[in-house]
């Protein structure tokens, strides 16, 4: 089994080098073949390594896509939050003597941090505002266009979050596939190294060609 302190990329490289050298160094190839690790057996391991590498690369791509989706979602969320807080501050100032309107628009209490409550608070402001209230807000330069843009930004945030959660789910699934592939690969390599230790017992320095440090 590969050293647990190594990265997955380093483990893959160790296994790749091991297969290259077990094929290309005649002494190693002969000794290993005598104990059942002939060209067909090594091919089996190489195919398993290809599968492991593919799941590793796929997982990396999914992780990268998740990071991109997360950044996009956070950016849209920040844009909405900034706009909303400015509008909210202005509206609270002009409507401070109209507590019933403040309550209707969800401005009678603080802005929640939890996403669901946060987005619902913002939605209440932009969706539930009526023409009479909007006329009152004209003096602080909150326009119908501002309200429309707020609604559109809510949609962008919700779309961004949906895409992020989808990518995160796909990344988690890819991680499970990768972990399963590595477990299978590591198990195969345990047997490989166990046989190599026997095959190369009289020439332990050759174990270094297979990615294992020579034991003192």
C-alpha positions, 0 to 999 in steps of 0.5 A, a space after each residue: 500500500 502506498 504511503 498514506 502521507 503521499 498525495 493521490 497524484 504521488 500515489 498514481 505516479 508511484 504505481 505508474 513507475 512501478 508498472 513501467 519498471 516491472 516491464 522494462 527491467 528484465 531482472 525484475 520482470 523475470 523474477 516477478 513472472 516466476 511468481 505469477 506476475 507475468 505480462 498478462 497480470 501486469 496488464 491487469 494492474 495497468 488497466 486498473 491504474 487507468 481506471 483509477 487515473 480516470 476517476 481521479 481526473 474526473 473528480 478533479 474536474 468536478 471539484 473545479 466546476 464546483 469551485 467555479 459555481 460556488 464563486 459565481 453563486 457567492 458573487 450574485 448573492 453579494 450583489 443582491 445583498 448589497 443592493 438590498 441593504 441600500 434599498 432597505 436602509 433608504 426605505 426604513 428611513 422614509 417609512 419609519 412612521 409606517 410600521 405596518 408597511 415596514 412589517 409588510 415588507 419584512 423590514 421590522 426586524 433584522 436581516 437573517 444570516 441563514 440563506 433560506 430566511 435571508 432570501 425570503 426576507 429580500 423577496 418579501 421586500 421586492 415582491 410585496 411592495 405596492 405602487 403606493 409604497 413605491 411612490 413614497 420611496 421615490 423621494 429616496 430614489 428607489 425606482 420601479 426599475 430598482 424593484 424590477 432589477 431586484 427581482 431579476 437578481 433574486 432569480 440570478 441568486 436562486 439559479 446560481 445556488 441551484 447550479 452550485 448545489 448540483 455541481 457539489 452533488 456531482 463532485 461528492 459522487 465523483 469523490 465516492 467513485 474515486 475513493 472506491 477506485 483507489 481502494 481497489 487499486 491499493 488492494 491490488 498493489 498490496 498483493 503486488 508489493 507482497 510478491 515483489 518483496 519475495 521475488 526481489 528478496 536477494 536484491 532489495 535495491 530493485 524494490 526502489 525501482 518499484 517505488 518502495 524504499 529499500 529497507 535497511 
